Amino acid sequence: MLKRILFVDDNAMVLDIYRKVFSRKGDEWQCFYANDAMSAIDILDFSAIDIIITDLDMPMYNGAQLLNLVREKHPGVTRIVFSGSRSVKQNMQTVNCAHRFIAKPNTIGDLERMIEKIYHLYRQLVDPKTRAIINGIDRLPALPSVYLDLLEEFSSPDYSLKRVGELISSDIGMTTEILKMANSAYFGLNESVSSAQQAVTLLGGNIVKGLILTAHISRSFTKDEQQVFSVESWENHSLLCGIFCQVIAQYEKKSIKDQETAFVSGILHDVGRIILATSFPEKYRRVLDIAGATHQYLQDVEKQVINATHSAVGAYLLGLWGLPDQVVELVAVHHNPSNYTGDDPEMALILHAADILTYELVPEFNPGGLPLPEKRAFVGDMANKVNVWRDHCAKEGVKRGYLSSEPETHSEVNLTPMGEAPSSIFIHGYDDLD
């Protein structure tokens, strides 16, 4: 498929380099070049551009202003900033208008590989109808300022855990949520967590960043907006899925980095449900009604009613937030792991299985024992492997204390809730709306 890329830079020498290098990809790429924002808009008005890559520092209209215009006039175009700034926070402050940031100086080869990856993430995993739906949403939650501060701190060569703890503690509500989750039975810590710094020390920075995003999403919506399903149950399901991902990744002897990636992907995998439910409340009620009455797969009904699935919407948002490509793609394919294109396909299977096992092992998340269609993805040796993962998650759950007993049948398993007993109305496509 021909990729149509627009490069924008006020430096003529830079554009000449792009022309020389990318002209050899004529069979795969059709490249356009502009030295200012107005020229770029003219090209966009008359050409079907897939991706725009712009410098951030330009006269008249800078890169952020240009991308805001692109978002308004051509919302289906994937927007990339090629920035010379090394400040994480400065780059991320344009998050509402850009999908990705590429920091200079990169080699042309690095840029080429990045474009290929971005094209896959935003042009193939997320189809045009879904992109149109997402760009029509008036309010997507922005990254919390404390998260941007943490990114800045973690990027510093001399960052300190004390400073990280102070940054989190500056938001009292966020700190309360983080400590609640860190002290929940899910983590099974041997000591009580009483400070944000202690949470980072015991759980790790990446896991705490995932908890911050989860808490922020929950706090972004008012009680009136949370009438489609229980956000508290969404939190419980997401956190348990993240824990199961981490447990399975550890069992499979994945690296510490991969274990943390698995957890973050698990805890954020259903963020798209919150976005759809709050952006299209009446339509999403209908989605849940249809799925519950007909036992259709939730993703299929979402596509029929809204023209967008929660997995695609969630991945798109996480991409806007600048989360790692691996997390974005794992969330995008968590119901279709065979579509994963990363280096380790088993990571996608881990998230897919953990999502299912959360419901299998916890009857409160699946009242009436309604079937989960995605179980059909596991056949042969993979089915045997998932059974081993299930047993390991159950044993670990009993050991940590968030499952009351090791299951022989699903009905024997009970969840120890984070606070009050979790609501049972958050189920993949089988929500009890009465």
C-alpha positions in Angstrom: 0.0 0.0 0.0 1.4 3.4 -1.0 2.3 5.6 1.9 1.8 9.4 1.4 4.1 11.4 3.7 4.3 15.2 4.0 7.5 16.6 5.5 7.4 20.2 6.8 10.6 22.1 7.8 11.7 25.7 7.3 15.3 24.5 6.8 15.8 24.0 3.0 18.8 21.8 3.6 16.8 19.4 5.8 14.1 19.1 3.1 16.8 18.4 0.5 18.1 15.5 2.6 14.6 14.1 2.8 14.2 14.4 -0.9 17.4 12.6 -1.7 16.9 9.8 0.9 13.2 9.1 0.4 13.2 9.4 -3.4 14.5 5.8 -3.5 11.3 4.6 -1.8 9.2 5.7 -4.7 7.4 2.4 -5.1 6.3 2.4 -1.5 6.1 6.1 -0.5 4.9 9.2 -2.2 6.6 12.1 -0.4 5.6 15.8 -0.4 7.7 18.7 1.0 6.7 22.1 2.4 8.9 24.8 4.0 6.1 26.5 5.9 2.7 25.9 7.4 0.6 27.5 4.6 2.3 25.5 1.9 1.7 22.4 4.0 -2.0 23.1 4.2 -2.2 23.7 0.5 -0.7 20.3 -0.1 -3.1 18.7 2.4 -6.1 20.3 0.7 -5.3 18.7 -2.7 -3.5 15.5 -1.8 -4.6 12.4 0.2 -1.8 12.6 2.8 -1.5 9.8 5.4 1.2 11.2 7.7 2.5 14.7 8.3 5.9 15.1 9.9 6.8 18.7 10.9 9.5 20.5 12.7 8.4 22.1 16.0 10.3 25.4 15.7 9.2 27.4 12.6 8.4 31.1 12.0 4.8 32.4 11.6 3.0 29.1 12.4 5.1 26.7 14.5 4.7 22.9 14.4 2.1 22.8 17.1 -0.1 25.5 15.5 0.2 23.7 12.1 -0.9 20.4 13.6 -3.8 22.1 15.3 -4.9 23.3 11.8 -4.4 19.8 10.4 -6.5 18.3 13.2 -9.3 20.7 12.4 -9.2 20.5 8.6 -7.9 17.0 8.0 -8.5 15.0 11.1 -7.7 11.6 9.5 -4.1 12.6 8.9 -1.6 11.1 11.4 0.4 14.0 13.0 4.1 13.7 13.9 6.4 16.2 15.5 10.1 16.0 14.6 11.5 18.1 17.5 15.0 19.2 18.5 13.8 19.7 22.1 15.0 17.1 24.5 12.4 18.2 27.1 9.9 15.5 27.6 7.4 17.9 29.1 7.8 20.5 26.4 7.2 17.9 23.7 4.2 16.3 25.5 2.5 19.6 26.0 1.5 19.4 22.3 -0.1 16.1 23.0 -3.5 17.3 21.9 -2.4 18.0 18.4 0.3 15.3 17.8 0.3 11.5 17.8 4.0 11.1 18.1 7.3 12.9 18.8 10.6 12.0 17.2 13.5 13.7 18.9 16.4 15.0 16.8 19.0 14.0 16.0 17.9 10.7 14.7 19.5 8.9 11.7 17.5 8.8 8.6 17.3 5.0 9.1 15.8 5.5 12.5 13.3 8.0 11.1 12.4 5.5 8.3 11.8 2.7 10.7 9.8 5.0 13.0 7.5 6.0 10.1 6.9 2.4 9.1 5.9 1.6 12.7 3.7 4.6 13.1 2.0 3.8 9.8 1.2 0.4 11.1 -0.1 1.6 14.4 -2.2 4.5 13.2 -3.1 3.6 9.6 -3.6 -0.2 9.7 -4.6 -1.0 13.3 -7.0 1.9 13.5 -9.2 2.1 10.4 -10.5 5.3 8.8 -14.0 5.1 10.2 -12.5 4.6 13.7 -10.2 7.6 13.2 -13.2 9.7 12.1 -15.1 8.7 15.2 -12.2 9.5 17.6 -11.5 12.8 16.0 -15.2 13.7 16.4 -15.0 13.2 20.2 -15.0 16.7 21.8 -13.2 15.7 24.9 -10.4 13.2 25.3 -8.7 13.1 28.7 -5.4 14.9 28.6 -2.3 13.6 30.3 -2.2 14.5 34.0 0.4 17.2 34.8 2.0 14.9 37.4 2.6 12.3 34.8 4.4 14.8 32.6 6.5 15.9 35.6 7.4 12.2 36.2 8.4 11.7 32.6 10.7 14.7 32.9 12.2 13.4 36.2 12.7 9.9 35.0 14.5 11.2 31.8 17.0 13.0 34.0 20.3 11.2 34.4 20.3 12.0 38.1 16.7 11.5 39.0 15.8 10.7 42.6 13.1 8.6 44.1 12.6 11.3 46.7 11.8 13.8 44.0 9.5 11.3 42.3 7.7 10.8 45.5 7.4 14.6 46.0 5.9 15.0 42.5 3.2 12.4 43.1 2.5 13.7 46.6 1.8 17.2 45.1 -1.5 15.8 43.9 -3.3 14.7 47.1 -6.2 13.0 45.3 -3.8 11.1 43.0 -1.6 10.1 46.0 -4.7 8.7 47.8 -5.7 6.6 44.7 -2.1 5.3 44.2 -1.8 4.3 47.9 -5.2 2.6 47.8 -4.2 0.5 44.8 -0.7 -0.2 46.1 -2.1 -1.5 49.4 -4.8 -3.6 47.8 -4.7 -7.3 48.1 -3.8 -7.6 44.4 -0.2 -6.7 44.9 0.2 -8.8 48.0 3.0 -6.6 49.5 4.4 -7.7 52.8 4.4 -4.1 54.2 1.9 -1.3 54.2 2.6 1.5 51.7 2.3 4.8 53.3 4.0 7.2 50.8 4.3 7.7 47.1 8.0 7.3 47.3 7.6 3.9 49.0 5.1 2.9 46.3 7.7 3.7 43.6 10.4 1.8 45.5 8.3 -1.3 46.0 6.4 -1.5 42.7 8.8 0.3 40.2 8.4 3.5 38.3 6.7 2.0 35.2 4.0 0.3 37.2 3.3 3.4 39.3 3.0 5.4 36.1 0.4 2.9 34.9 -1.5 3.3 38.2 -1.4 7.1 37.8 -2.9 6.9 34.3 -5.6 4.5 35.6 -6.5 6.8 38.5 -6.5 9.8 36.3 -8.9 8.2 33.8 -11.3 7.3 36.6 -11.1 10.8 38.0 -11.7 12.5 34.6 -15.4 11.7 34.5 -18.1 13.0 36.8 -20.7 10.7 38.5 -23.3 11.8 36.0 -21.1 10.5 33.2 -20.5 7.2 34.9 -24.0 5.8 34.5 -23.4 3.4 31.6 -21.3 1.0 33.8 -19.3 1.1 37.0 -16.0 2.8 36.8 -15.1 1.2 40.1 -15.5 -2.2 38.5 -13.5 -1.1 35.5 -10.7 -0.3 37.9 -10.9 -3.6 39.6 -11.0 -5.6 36.3 -8.1 -3.5 34.9 -5.9 -3.9 37.9 -6.5 -7.6 38.2 -5.8 -8.0 34.5 -2.6 -6.2 34.9 -1.6 -8.4 37.9 -2.4 -11.5 35.9 -0.3 -10.2 33.0 2.6 -9.7 35.3 2.2 -13.1 36.9 2.1 -14.9 33.6 5.0 -12.9 32.2 7.0 -13.7 35.3 6.1 -17.4 35.0 7.3 -17.3 31.3 10.6 -15.8 32.5 10.2 -12.6 30.6 12.5 -9.7 31.4 11.7 -7.2 34.2 11.0 -4.7 31.5 8.6 -7.0 29.7 6.9 -7.9 33.0 6.3 -4.2 33.6 5.1 -3.7 30.0 2.7 -6.6 30.5 1.3 -5.0 33.7 0.9 -1.5 32.1 -0.8 -3.0 29.0 -3.2 -5.1 31.3 -4.1 -2.2 33.5 -4.8 0.1 30.4 -6.3 -2.4 28.0 -9.9 -1.3 28.4 -9.4 2.4 28.6 -11.4 2.7 25.3 -14.5 1.5 27.1 -14.5 4.5 29.3 -14.0 6.8 26.3 -16.8 5.3 24.3 -19.2 5.1 27.3 -18.7 8.7 28.2 -18.5 10.1 24.7 -21.5 8.2 23.3 -23.6 7.2 26.4 -26.8 6.4 24.7 -25.2 4.4 21.9 -23.0 2.5 24.3 -26.0 1.6 26.4 -27.5 0.1 23.2 -24.2 -1.7 22.6 -24.4 -3.3 26.0 -28.1 -4.1 25.6 -27.6 -5.8 22.3 -24.5 -7.7 23.4 -26.1 -8.8 26.6 -29.3 -10.0 24.9 -27.7 -11.7 21.9 -24.4 -12.9 23.4 -22.6 -11.2 20.5 -19.0 -10.4 20.8 -18.7 -6.9 22.3 -16.2 -5.7 19.7 -18.6 -6.7 16.9 -21.5 -4.8 18.4 -19.4 -1.7 19.1 -18.4 -1.7 15.4 -22.1 -2.0 14.3 -23.5 0.7 16.6 -20.6 3.2 16.9 -18.2 2.3 14.1 -15.3 2.0 16.5 -14.1 -0.6 19.0 -12.9 0.0 22.5 -9.5 -1.6 21.7 -8.9 0.7 18.8 -10.1 3.8 20.6 -8.0 2.9 23.7 -4.9 2.3 21.6 -5.3 5.6 19.7 -5.6 7.5 23.0 -2.5 5.8 24.5 -0.7 6.7 21.3 -1.7 10.3 21.7 -0.4 10.2 25.2 3.0 9.0 23.9 3.0 5.6 25.6 5.5 3.0 24.1 4.6 1.5 20.8 4.5 -2.0 22.3 1.9 -1.0 24.8 -0.2 0.8 22.2 -0.2 -2.2 19.9 -0.9 -4.7 22.7 -3.9 -2.7 23.7 -5.0 -2.5 20.0 -4.9 -6.2 19.5 -5.9 -7.5 22.9 -9.0 -9.2 21.4 -7.1 -10.3 18.3 -3.6 -11.3 19.4 -2.8 -12.9 16.0 -2.6 -9.4 14.6 0.3 -8.4 16.8 3.5 -7.6 14.8 6.0 -7.0 17.6 9.1 -9.0 18.3 7.5 -11.3 20.9 4.0 -12.4 19.9 3.6 -14.2 23.2 3.2 -10.8 24.9 -0.1 -10.3 23.0 -1.3 -13.8 24.0 -0.5 -13.0 27.6 -2.7 -9.9 27.6 -5.5 -11.7 25.7 -5.4 -14.6 28.2 -5.2 -12.5 31.3 -8.2 -10.5 30.2 -10.2 -13.8 29.9 -8.8 -15.3 33.1 -9.9 -12.3 35.1 -13.5 -13.2 34.3 -13.0 -16.9 34.5 -11.5 -16.9 37.9 -13.7 -14.2 39.4 -17.5 -15.0 39.0 -18.4 -11.5 40.3 -17.1 -10.2 37.0 -19.4 -12.5 35.0 -22.8 -12.9 36.6 -24.7 -15.9 35.2 -21.6 -17.5 33.8 -22.2 -16.1 30.3 -19.7 -17.4 27.7 -16.8 -15.3 26.5 -16.5 -15.7 22.7 -12.8 -14.8 22.6 -12.0 -18.2 24.3 -12.3 -19.8 20.9 -9.0 -18.3 20.0 -7.2 -20.9 22.1 -6.9 -24.3 20.6 -4.5 -27.2 20.7 -1.2 -26.6 22.5 -2.1 -23.0 23.1 -5.2 -24.1 25.0 -3.1 -26.3 27.2 -0.7 -23.5 27.8 -3.5 -21.1 28.9 -4.7 -23.8 31.3 -1.3 -23.7 32.9 -1.4 -19.9 33.0 -4.8 -20.1 34.6 -3.6 -22.5 37.3 -0.6 -20.4 38.0 -2.7 -17.2 38.3 -5.1 -19.0 40.6 -2.3 -20.3 42.9 -0.6 -16.9 42.9 -4.0 -15.3 43.7 -4.5 -17.6 46.7 -0.9 -16.9 47.8 -1.3 -13.2 47.6 -4.7 -13.3 49.2 -6.9 -11.8 46.6 -8.5 -15.2 45.7 -10.1 -17.0 48.6 -9.3 -20.6 47.4 -7.5 -22.4 44.6 -10.3 -23.2 42.1 -11.5 -26.6 40.9 -14.5 -24.9 39.4 -15.0 -21.2 38.6 -17.7 -20.8 41.3 -15.2 -21.6 44.1 -13.1 -18.5 43.4 -13.9 -15.2 45.2 -12.2 -11.9 44.8 -10.9 -9.9 47.8 -11.9 -6.4 46.7 -9.7 -3.3 46.8 -12.2 -1.4 49.0 -15.9 -2.2 48.9 -17.1 -5.3 47.1 -16.6 -4.7 43.3 -19.7 -4.0 41.3 -20.7 -6.8 38.9 -22.0 -4.7 36.1 -18.7 -4.4 34.2 -18.5 -7.4 31.9 -17.2 -7.7 28.3 -20.5 -7.3 26.5 -22.6 -8.8 29.2 -23.4 -5.9 31.4 -26.4 -6.2 33.7 -28.1 -2.8 33.2 -31.1 -3.4 35.5 
